[in-house]
Every structure is written in structure tokens, then in C-alpha cells.
Amino acid sequence: MLQRFICLLIGYACGCVLCSDIVARALSGKSAFELGDGNPGMANVGHELGTKAALLSLAGDILKTVLAVVVSQLLYPQLGIVATAWAGLGTTLGHDFPFWHRFRGGKGVTTIASTIILISPLWGILAGVVGFFSIIVTGYLSVAALIAMAFYVIAMFVQGNLEISCLCLVFMALQVYGHWSKLVGIRNGTTRRAGLADKFRHK
């Protein structure tokens, strides 16, 4: 269990680097917390600063997840995908609850997506496809993220790895927590629709 905890700590350290905040400060001189809805994530920064900012934020969040996983795998190769899952969980916790910002961070969509692909490339990519079409159908990123994660959780339980499946349930709970205000906003009509969905609907 100690090895798993160390993987979690490695991930947390990497996750506390909020790439969207770095990108926002570099491109606008403002913190990501001061832009749009205040979320230090790819969607908010991209909406406020454009595609370049979104892609840089996306790349940064993917890289910090991969870094945490690689370091954990090098330290504990015997753990296999278990090390990947714990490191990815740590990265998501660091991203969502960074100690340096009073434990207020992003939603962890990219870190979770990166982790599930690294755990199982096939099912991770399929979950991404499900999420993409869910955005088009529902029009909301938050709903699509939850649908994609639910699909992946079911797939992992079918695969029969109990520890990975349980960790995926934790990822699912983190998604619900992170998106709760947006889900409430959808009900109240205050959550904005994803631009991607409107473009595809228009076409």
C-alpha cells in the first residue's frame, strides 16, 4: 500500500501545476481564476483566450499526467497499470485541489481522460469517442464527461480488475463533484453550451 501512496503523492505534486493558469498568465497577464467562469481548465481558458490557449493547456495537462505515470512506473514497475491508476488519481487530485490555491482548482477532465487511456488505450479511446458524440448530442461538456466516464467504469468492471474498477469509481465521483455546479446550471439554464456542439448542429 505504501507504494501506491507514493504513486499518489507523485501524481499530486505534478497535478498541482495548473497549466491553464500558466498559459493564461503568459498570454493575457491574468490568472485563469480571473477569466470567464474562473475555472483553471482548458475549456474556460480556450473560451476566453482562443484555440491556441486551449491546445497549450491541453498539452500541459496531458504531459503532467504522463510524467507522473512514467515516474511511478519507473519506481514500481511491478505494479503495472495499478501504478498508472494511482499516479493518475494523484494528478487529478492535485489539479482539482492544489494546496497552493486553498485547494481550489479545475475539474480534472484532461487528467482523468489521459489516465484512463494510459490504463487501457482501447477502452479509453472508445470512452473519448462516446464523450465526443455526447457533446454533440447534449451540447454540454459536463454531461459528456460524465457519460464517457460511466462508459469506461462499466467497461472496467466487465474486465474484472476490481482495484482498477474501484479507482475508476473514484474518478467518476471526482467528475460529479467537479461538474456539480455546471449540472445545476444546466437545470437552471445558466450553463453555457459547448461551441463545438453548436458548430456541428449548424452543419
N, C-alpha and C positions, 0 to 999 in steps of 0.2 A: 504493500500500500504506500510505503514511503516513496518508491519510485514513481508511482502515479501522481503523488502530491508534488514531487519536484517537477514533473512534466507540466502540471497545472500552474506552478509558480513561474516556470519559464514562459509559458503562454501568457500569463497575466502581465509579466514585465513587457513583453512585446506588444500586447494589446493596449497597454496604456499610452502607446504612441498613437495619437489621433491624427491620422494622415490628412483627413479633410480639414482639420484645423490648421495644419502646417500649410496646406495648399491655399486655403482661404487667406491666411496672413501674407503669403508670398504674392498672391495675385491682386489682393484688394487692400491689404494693410489692416484688415479687420479679422477678428476671430470668427470661426464658424458659428460660435454661440451667439454672435451679434447679427447674423444673416438669416433672413427668411424666418422659418419657424424655430430657429435656434438649435436644430439638431446637427451635431458634427458628423454628418454622414454624406455619402456620395449623392443621394437624391437631392438633399437640400442645397448642398454646395453647387451641384450641377444646375439646379433650377435658378440659382441666384447668379452664378458666375459663368455658366456655359458648359459646353461639352468637354472642352479641354480640362477644366477643373474636375469634372465628374470622372473622366478617364484617369487622371492623375491620382485622385482619391481612391478609385477602384484598384488601381495597380498597387498603391501603397498598402491597402488593407489586405490584398492577396499576398503580397510579399511578406508582411509581418506574420501572417498565419503560416506561410510556408517556412519561414525562418524558425518559428517556434517548433514546428513539427520536425524539421531537419535536425535541429539541436537535440531534441528529445529522442529522436530515433538513433542518433549517433551515441548518445549516452546509454540508452537502454534498447538496443536492437532486439533483444529477446521479447520485448513487449509487443512488437509488431504494430498492428493498427490500433491497439489499445493505447499506445503512446501517442499516436496521432490524435485519437479522440480526446484524450485528457489535455494535450497541448492545445488543441483547437478550442476546447471548452475554456481553458485558461485565457486564451487570446480573446475570446468573446466576452468573458467577464471583465478583462482589462479594458476592452473597448467600451463596454456598456457602463462600467463602474470604475473609472480611473481615479486613483487615490488623490491625484494632484488637483482634481476639479470637483472636490467634495462628492466623489463617487457618482457624478452625473456625466454620462457620455452619450454614445449613439445607441443604435438598435441592434447592431451586430449582424445585419443581413449578409454582408460580404464575407465576414469571418466564418459564419456558420456555413454558408454556401461553399466556401473554399475547403472547410474541414470535411464536409460530407462527401465532396468529390475526392479528396485525398483518402478517405476511408474506403470508399467504393466508387471508383470512377464511373462505372456503368450506371449505377442507381443514382449517383449524384448528378450526372448529366441529364438523366431522364427526369429527375426532380426539377432541374433547371428548365427543361422544356415544358413541363407541367406548369411551372411558375410563370413562364413567358406567356403561354396561352391564357393563363388565369388573369394576367394583367389585361390582356386584350378583351377578355370576356367580362370581367368585373369592373375594370377601369381603375382599380386601386392596388398600389404596391403592397400595402399591408396585408390585404386579403390574399393576394397572390403568394406572398412569402409564407403565410400560414398553410395554404393549400399544398404548396410544394413540400414544406416540412412534414406535413401529415402524411403525404405520399411516401416520403423517404422513411419515416418511422415505421409505417406498415411494412415496407419492403425489408427493413432490418429485422423486424420480428419474424417475418417469414423465413429469413435466412437463418434464424436460430441462435444468433450470438446475443445472449442475454445482457452482458455488460455493455456492449455497444448499443443495444436497443434501449437500455435504461438511460444511457448518456444522451441518446437522441431525444428521449422524452424531456430531459433537462433542457436541451436546445429548444425544443418546442415550447416549453414553459417560458424560457427567456424571450422567445419571439412574441408570445402572447403579452408578456409584461411590457416589452419594448413598444409594441404597437397598440397597446390598450387605448391610449388617448386618441389615436387615429381611428380605431374601430368605433369608439364612442362618437367621434366626429362624423363618421360616415352615417351613423344613425341620425345625428342631428343636422346633417347637411353642411358641415363646416370643413370637412376634409376635402382637399382639392384632388381632382382626378389626375391620373398619370398622363403626361403629354403623349407618351408612346401609345397608349390606348386610343386616344382621340385621333392620332395620326392614322393608325390602322383602320379605325372605324370610318374615317373620312375617305380613305382609299377604297 
